[in-house]
Amino acid sequence: MARLSAMMDQSAMPTIFFHQKTFGQNIQLDNNALKAIRHTSFDNGITFTNKQIKMNEHVHMKIVDIDESGQWLGSLAIGFIQIDPGSIQRHELYKSAIPSICQKTGVSYVKRIFERLTRQTVITFYYNQEGAFYILDGKEQEICKNIDVQSPMWGAVLITPPKTIADSRTFFIKYDQKPDKLPIQYFTHLKPTNLQSVVFHDVHGPELDLYCQNKVVFRKNVRRLSRPYLFINFPMRPDDELYIRILSVDLNYRTPGVIGFTTAEPSNVVKNIDKLPADDPMGLYDRPEFWIINEDGFDESLSELDEYRFVYDRNGEIRMWRNNESIVPTRTVAFADPSQAFYPFFFLNGRIMALSLIGLVSSTKIVPVQPTPKKKDDDAGLCQLCLDTPANCAMIPCGHIFFCSDCKSQFEGKSKLCPICRAEIKNIFEIESD
């Protein structure tokens, strides 16, 4: 049985033990409720203190047992909740417990500890007017700032191993619906009518698989990653906003992954994807196109179902929000030339195991290009609006051919940008057949 055990340090806090009524179904308590053991599963490993924790009161906890078989890696999340655990029914506890503990309304301040834990490690956590903190190996670290110290607090401990999803079947079983159809949790100001569909490019790194009409990517569980590149098949221009969702993370990796932006059209780059740098995306700077690469764009505490918003403003600054600033403040991830359109791309060499595209908000209405299944009788030459008549209208100056003469007026009333490269359309030229 794989297990990770934690014990309240009774020499320092003789009145604190684990809550005997409310805890996850995969937690076992000893007879005195001094020791909590997680067993049999990744989920349902939440426990609480039996009493309220006062301001500046320190909770001391010792790691007494860790599975070292190599199958499970012990991990903890610690912090505080402002819900009386005694008022929570076990079935109301969320199985993952992060970011929300249970179905009841209440505030929680919980943070996962990424440091590798060993037996006899003592962790201390407490809160004061400045925020909630924990002490590990003599170093004080922040759990959360700007907390409500006027409301009662109970300690919360989540004993769980980091998840590693073996294959895409396990990944899809996690959700009651298709992962690209999950409701928006944080950016609730968004209206479906304002979101335009964007997709990932068909060609990508060999360890990546695309699903849900190229809106969801899943990285295979392999020992060595090589060229895990993933391009969005649509560029961003000033005033555009891109929304994505993290679907799965692998905490065995130290860093989250890389985000970047490029003026290179993905279809030109991925034709020779085997010539892109295999291990270090910084090698892209040696290419003739313009590249922006940020290895620290995502914060290390990202978790499943986090939502990210990227805004490209008119000054060329590309800023990022996580969960509508509910966890971390806005940060700048890139500075770009606002006269240029930039294709977002990812180098999934870290914790991000799977993500989905929520959509794009653009100041100009566009006609998105959806990936079409490859058929023996390839219809690539058909109008992409009616899919019936051969496309014969070229957009000037880019030269892309996308629709037929019959659909020309329908398109002209909707957009002034090429739906393939988003270059401004100066004119539309009908090509006469021989």
Secondary structure, 3 states (H helix, E strand, C coil): CCEEEEEECCCCCCCCCECCCCCCCCEEECCCCCEEEEECCCCCCEEEEEEECCCCCCEEEEEEEECCCCCCCCCEEEEEECCCHHHCCHHHECCCCCCCCECCCCCEEEEEECCCCCCCCEEEEEEECCEEEEEECCEEEEEEECCCCCCCCEEEEEECCCCCCCCHHHHHHCCCCCHHHCCCCCCCCCCHHHCECCCECCCCCCCEEEECCCCEEEECCCCCCCCCEEEECCCECCCEEEEEEEEEECCCCCCCCEEEEECCCHHHHHHHHHHCCCCCHHHHHHCCCCEEEECCCCCCCCCCCCEEEEEECCCCEEEEEEHHHCCEEEEEEEECCCCCCEEEEEECCCCEEEEEEEEEECCCCCCCCCCCCCCCCCCCCECCCCCCCECCEEEECCCCEEECHHHHHHHHCCCCECCCCCCECCEEEECCCC
